[in-house]
């Protein structure tokens, strides 16, 4: 009898504060939610570091996870426009619909770069609100984290004190790391580079690097050999030190240009994991 009573008492705190189910669209937001939530959250991340977050299939397994979510954390700014609306509709989870507190878009808490002056389908996968890849500037992680901690506290008041304490601890470590990274990256200032896609605009802006060309003729459109040849000719007059692409992107365009221009092609990690 005593053993049963003790087992019940041990179970009570868990039942009193069930873990918050977080659906994160991208790995960076899943990792941030874990730092803030600790053991009080269960995080499901819909994509991996080797997937293009623009192009994800709205699989039944993702719909099932969305159905169980207490909080959805995504980039926004149309990054997930091709698949997130389908998940939200098919899951039928009223808690996490756009406009509700449990629907969180990270891009709403930072100033976005590259807002288009005009919109035209011929421009390719242009994001009307601006470039959504905000996480490549670590200062944006700090801005989003503060907002996310507050939102988690709003949704789960019982865990508010723990969320704030865990965010404060992580924020202190993160800001110290930013100072170290900036010091180590100082030699990169004004370094001219070519990018394959506008994946690293925030990183380049943070470090003061110079983008001299983009391999994609339009966002999301793979370049032709003729287009790459024009860039190679351009680099004769405006040299670059490297061609940058995200690890999930095809190496073909960057490698083609690297072989013909003699500059290295670098595949950079785009997110955690």
C-alpha positions as a printed NumPy array, in Angstrom:
array([[  0.   ,   0.   ,   0.   ],
       [  2.781,   2.426,   0.936],
       [  4.622,   1.655,  -2.293],
       [  1.504,   2.491,  -4.315],
       [  1.013,   5.754,  -2.399],
       [  4.638,   6.807,  -2.932],
       [  4.412,   6.   ,  -6.642],
       [  1.288,   8.139,  -6.939],
       [  2.91 ,  11.048,  -5.102],
       [  5.966,  10.884,  -7.355],
       [  3.721,  10.995, -10.401],
       [  1.715,  14.021,  -9.246],
       [  4.204,  16.805, -10.137],
       [  4.545,  15.417, -13.649],
       [  0.804,  15.322, -14.136],
       [  0.411,  18.823, -12.681],
       [  2.732,  20.351, -15.278],
       [  2.694,  18.36 , -18.483],
       [  5.422,  19.078, -20.998],
       [  4.704,  21.698, -23.64 ],
       [  4.623,  20.127, -27.112],
       [  6.574,  22.386, -29.478],
       [  6.471,  21.951, -33.257],
       [  9.515,  23.683, -34.761],
       [  9.676,  24.174, -38.513],
       [ 13.477,  24.451, -38.632],
       [ 16.296,  23.026, -36.486],
       [ 17.455,  26.421, -35.211],
       [ 14.081,  27.133, -33.628],
       [ 13.819,  23.624, -32.211],
       [ 17.224,  24.044, -30.573],
       [ 16.253,  27.448, -29.192],
       [ 12.993,  26.092, -27.757],
       [ 14.936,  23.315, -26.009],
       [ 17.344,  25.818, -24.465],
       [ 14.464,  27.875, -23.108],
       [ 12.156,  25.022, -22.156],
       [ 14.594,  22.434, -20.849],
       [ 12.812,  19.39 , -19.472],
       [  9.473,  21.229, -19.57 ],
       [  9.142,  20.92 , -23.342],
       [  8.96 ,  18.172, -25.935],
       [ 10.267,  19.515, -29.226],
       [  9.578,  18.031, -32.642],
       [ 11.569,  19.508, -35.53 ],
       [  9.977,  19.183, -38.962],
       [ 13.144,  19.568, -41.042],
       [ 16.818,  18.662, -40.879],
       [ 20.018,  20.554, -41.627],
       [ 20.274,  18.733, -44.966],
       [ 16.832,  19.75 , -46.245],
       [ 15.782,  22.867, -48.123],
       [ 13.202,  24.505, -45.82 ],
       [ 11.492,  26.076, -48.835],
       [ 10.558,  22.668, -50.241],
       [  9.166,  20.199, -47.721],
       [  6.453,  17.621, -48.332],
       [  3.447,  17.935, -46.017],
       [  3.633,  14.292, -44.951],
       [  1.027,  12.571, -42.726],
       [  3.652,  12.233, -39.983],
       [  4.09 ,  16.02 , -39.907],
       [  0.328,  16.518, -39.796],
       [  0.115,  14.15 , -36.815],
       [  2.805,  16.107, -34.964],
       [  1.054,  19.394, -35.729],
       [ -2.181,  17.969, -34.349],
       [ -0.483,  17.409, -30.963],
       [  1.326,  20.754, -30.83 ],
       [  0.806,  23.309, -28.067],
       [  3.144,  25.801, -29.755],
       [  4.349,  26.205, -33.343],
       [  7.653,  28.01 , -33.92 ],
       [  8.587,  28.804, -37.524],
       [ 10.611,  31.351, -39.463],
       [  7.688,  32.951, -41.263],
       [  8.129,  35.558, -44.014],
       [  6.797,  32.919, -46.455],
       [  9.751,  30.55 , -45.971],
       [  7.334,  27.686, -45.223],
       [  4.561,  28.91 , -47.549],
       [  4.691,  25.743, -49.647],
       [  3.943,  23.315, -46.81 ],
       [  3.083,  24.892, -43.439],
       [ -0.438,  26.061, -44.415],
       [ -1.242,  22.49 , -45.486],
       [ -0.11 ,  21.114, -42.118],
       [ -2.121,  23.697, -40.201],
       [ -5.246,  23.05 , -42.256],
       [ -5.072,  19.266, -42.221],
       [ -4.163,  19.021, -38.529],
       [ -7.218,  21.028, -37.493],
       [ -5.478,  22.174, -34.299],
       [ -7.261,  25.393, -33.31 ],
       [ -4.641,  26.258, -30.675],
       [ -1.836,  26.899, -33.149],
       [ -3.51 ,  28.697, -36.037],
       [ -2.018,  32.   , -37.312],
       [ -3.095,  34.877, -35.11 ],
       [ -3.239,  32.741, -31.965],
       [ -0.592,  33.106, -29.205],
       [  0.613,  29.549, -29.85 ],
       [  1.624,  30.421, -33.431],
       [  5.056,  32.079, -33.378],
       [  6.947,  33.482, -36.375],
       [ 10.565,  34.377, -35.646],
       [ 10.876,  36.908, -38.466],
       [  8.336,  39.179, -36.791],
       [ 10.906,  40.109, -34.153],
       [ 13.784,  41.327, -36.334],
       [ 14.313,  43.825, -39.146],
       [ 14.274,  41.911, -42.433],
       [ 16.746,  42.484, -45.236],
       [ 16.057,  42.482, -48.985],
       [ 12.414,  43.508, -49.065],
       [ 11.469,  43.584, -52.77 ],
       [ 10.302,  46.905, -54.194],
       [  7.977,  45.085, -56.613],
       [  6.618,  41.551, -56.859],
       [  6.508,  39.527, -60.068],
       [  6.24 ,  35.753, -60.569],
       [  9.027,  36.012, -63.127],
       [ 11.373,  36.955, -60.274],
       [ 11.302,  33.398, -58.897],
       [ 10.807,  32.488, -55.228],
       [ 10.854,  36.069, -53.962],
       [  9.768,  36.543, -50.343],
       [  7.418,  39.518, -50.208],
       [  8.244,  40.343, -46.579],
       [ 12.005,  40.093, -47.048],
       [ 14.742,  37.507, -46.589],
       [ 13.583,  34.901, -44.016],
       [ 17.017,  33.399, -43.236],
       [ 17.495,  35.559, -40.157],
       [ 19.23 ,  32.945, -38.014],
       [ 22.585,  33.318, -39.778],
       [ 23.134,  36.508, -37.758],
       [ 23.502,  35.315, -34.139],
       [ 22.234,  38.634, -32.828],
       [ 18.866,  37.73 , -34.318],
       [ 18.837,  34.514, -32.3  ],
       [ 19.061,  36.66 , -29.166],
       [ 16.173,  38.863, -30.301],
       [ 13.98 ,  35.921, -31.221],
       [ 14.893,  34.036, -28.039],
       [ 13.716,  36.849, -25.784],
       [ 10.382,  36.951, -27.62 ],
       [ 10.032,  33.167, -27.609],
       [ 10.686,  32.921, -23.864],
       [  7.952,  35.488, -23.261],
       [  5.553,  33.635, -25.571],
       [  6.211,  30.291, -23.88 ],
       [  5.535,  31.912, -20.508],
       [  2.27 ,  33.327, -21.86 ],
       [  1.121,  29.932, -23.12 ],
       [  2.325,  28.015, -20.061],
       [  2.177,  30.348, -17.018],
       [  3.089,  27.509, -14.656],
       [  6.473,  27.249, -16.334],
       [  7.061,  30.989, -16.756],
       [  9.715,  31.369, -14.054],
       [ 11.689,  28.384, -15.335],
       [ 11.508,  29.584, -18.943],
       [ 12.791,  33.019, -17.997],
       [ 15.606,  31.633, -15.847],
       [ 16.71 ,  29.233, -18.572],
       [ 16.55 ,  31.957, -21.187],
       [ 18.599,  34.321, -19.014],
       [ 21.3  ,  31.677, -18.575],
       [ 21.412,  30.819, -22.272],
       [ 21.319,  34.475, -23.317],
       [ 24.354,  35.278, -21.183],
       [ 26.34 ,  32.437, -22.749],
       [ 25.15 ,  33.326, -26.237],
       [ 26.086,  36.993, -25.979],
       [ 29.544,  36.069, -24.713],
       [ 29.923,  33.751, -27.702],
       [ 28.903,  36.518, -30.118],
       [ 31.736,  38.687, -28.814],
       [ 34.211,  35.83 , -29.361],
       [ 32.902,  35.088, -32.845],
       [ 33.076,  38.743, -33.876],
       [ 36.669,  38.995, -32.678],
       [ 37.714,  35.84 , -34.549],
       [ 35.865,  36.877, -37.712],
       [ 37.336,  40.396, -37.839],
       [ 39.701,  39.495, -40.745],
       [ 36.643,  38.66 , -42.891],
       [ 35.432,  42.259, -42.986],
       [ 35.051,  43.516, -46.58 ],
       [ 35.977,  40.074, -47.951],
       [ 34.305,  39.742, -51.399],
       [ 32.316,  36.536, -51.947],
       [ 29.881,  34.986, -54.404],
       [ 26.754,  33.303, -53.004],
       [ 24.66 ,  30.596, -54.615],
       [ 21.378,  31.661, -52.975],
       [ 20.562,  34.512, -50.604],
       [ 20.996,  32.095, -47.698],
       [ 23.706,  34.007, -45.856],
       [ 22.702,  37.651, -46.292],
       [ 22.375,  38.208, -42.546],
       [ 25.715,  36.525, -41.859],
       [ 27.457,  38.709, -44.448],
       [ 25.817,  41.857, -43.089],
       [ 26.825,  40.986, -39.515],
       [ 30.459,  40.344, -40.452],
       [ 30.697,  43.188, -42.969],
       [ 31.507,  40.879, -45.882],
       [ 30.811,  41.947, -49.464],
       [ 28.534,  39.974, -51.793],
       [ 29.717,  40.612, -55.355],
       [ 27.475,  38.145, -57.239],
       [ 24.665,  35.6  , -56.818],
       [ 24.707,  32.369, -58.815],
       [ 20.923,  32.023, -59.005],
       [ 19.564,  34.343, -61.717],
       [ 16.361,  34.494, -59.671],
       [ 15.679,  33.097, -56.184],
       [ 15.2  ,  29.337, -56.317],
       [ 16.105,  29.086, -60.026],
       [ 19.202,  27.022, -60.861],
       [ 21.616,  28.978, -63.053],
       [ 22.326,  28.038, -66.65 ],
       [ 25.865,  27.562, -67.927],
       [ 25.503,  30.828, -69.852],
       [ 24.583,  32.688, -66.655],
       [ 27.516,  31.154, -64.785],
       [ 29.842,  32.11 , -67.636],
       [ 28.709,  35.722, -67.342],
       [ 29.499,  35.671, -63.619],
       [ 32.919,  34.166, -64.322],
       [ 33.603,  37.028, -66.734],
       [ 32.367,  39.544, -64.169],
       [ 34.811,  38.156, -61.604],
       [ 37.698,  39.067, -63.891],
       [ 36.951,  42.708, -63.095],
       [ 35.522,  42.198, -59.596],
       [ 37.402,  39.279, -58.026],
       [ 35.937,  37.236, -55.178],
       [ 37.685,  35.132, -52.562],
       [ 35.133,  32.298, -52.291],
       [ 31.846,  30.894, -53.566],
       [ 29.445,  30.12 , -50.709],
       [ 26.542,  27.685, -50.638],
       [ 24.516,  25.978, -47.922],
       [ 25.225,  22.285, -47.411],
       [ 21.738,  21.292, -48.602],
       [ 22.14 ,  23.07 , -51.933],
       [ 23.398,  21.414, -55.118],
       [ 27.185,  21.735, -55.449],
       [ 27.086,  21.891, -59.248],
       [ 26.831,  25.673, -59.829],
       [ 29.417,  26.605, -57.19 ],
       [ 31.819,  23.889, -58.334],
       [ 31.475,  24.927, -61.991],
       [ 32.368,  28.513, -61.149],
       [ 35.176,  27.492, -58.802],
       [ 36.836,  25.334, -61.445],
       [ 36.778,  28.1  , -64.023],
       [ 37.624,  31.052, -61.81 ],
       [ 40.163,  29.426, -59.511],
       [ 38.415,  30.488, -56.299],
       [ 37.327,  27.932, -53.672],
       [ 33.739,  26.729, -53.35 ],
       [ 32.728,  26.41 , -49.7  ],
       [ 29.706,  24.514, -48.342],
       [ 28.715,  26.211, -45.083],
       [ 26.475,  24.717, -42.392],
       [ 23.114,  26.451, -42.581],
       [ 21.663,  25.474, -39.236],
       [ 22.275,  23.222, -36.233],
       [ 22.372,  19.448, -36.521]])
